[in-house]
Amino acid sequence: MNLPFFSTTDDPGPNFALLLNRLAASGVDPLSAPDAAVSRGFAHSADFAGYPSFGNHQEGGISVAHGTTIVALRFAGGTVMAGDRRATEGISIAHRKIEKVFPADSHSGVAIAGAAGPAVEMVRLFQTQLEHYEKVEGLVLSLEGKANQLSQMIRANLGMAMQGLVVIPLFAGYDQSRQEGRIFSYDVTGGRYEETEFHATGSGGRDAKSTIKLGYRVGLAERDAVRLAVKALFEAAEEDAATGGPDPARGIYPIVATITKDGFKKLDEDELAEVFTEILQERNSRLESPKSSGPENPGGATATKKAASSRAGKKSTGAGN
């Protein structure tokens, strides 16, 4: 969406629909992608000429790093959260080792997608706020209360989101009253939605969600849930340029954390490297299997050898006759 800056003498007014009509009357399409000229203000307003446009990567704008793909899914003992390590600025890689999964407190976590700077600051404020509540009130806020608190913070960011600094987190944790893991997703306005099984968001979210959907079942073991989350990010990286895949040469792997009754636990890179090795071996064996067995050669190499022996036997019998 294309919204300009306003001077102190140019009131945008309380009616958003009328504001869109004013933009259209001035020759600006409010539903188009922002450009340098429009982001500085109305066509007849020069008070804010030179002001930057967030999310605009052309001349006159500020390049903002964006986090990309994050996933969360439930298993028998809690939840798994995972995020790739790549941040992008337009079509460029801004960072290869950004962290997108953080502990909110001892039994909950938050993963970030969207504008990386505001997202990280939101997480830090969220962590401080939960700690402050616990110290002042003398008790831990319920998991739903934490989810509602994060919803309010996203809603407070709506003004910046309209300028391009969108933050879309995922929140998950272990509900000690229910003795189960729970996942909450959000929209840009702060709308909060509880997910019953899994969720993925970000530029590669659709591909990650499709992978999880194919492999998910209720009551997954923790190891299987971790493997499925990692596989989802791996498949998303295959299809989405903004999602970073594993980089063994640099020792870069996704951030993966489990949240159970024992609390928030971040997996180490050695364990993740082992999981990726298993995924690659499974994929390679699947790609190589048609060479030895498939629709055109259902019996594999054994059937081929038997067929060759049979033809040789027939030739020798014919020669004897």
Summary of the structure (lengths in Angstrom):
residues: 321
radius of gyration: 26.3
end to end distance: 85.9
largest distance: 108.7
contacts: 1035
relative contact order: 0.13
helix: 40%
strand: 21%
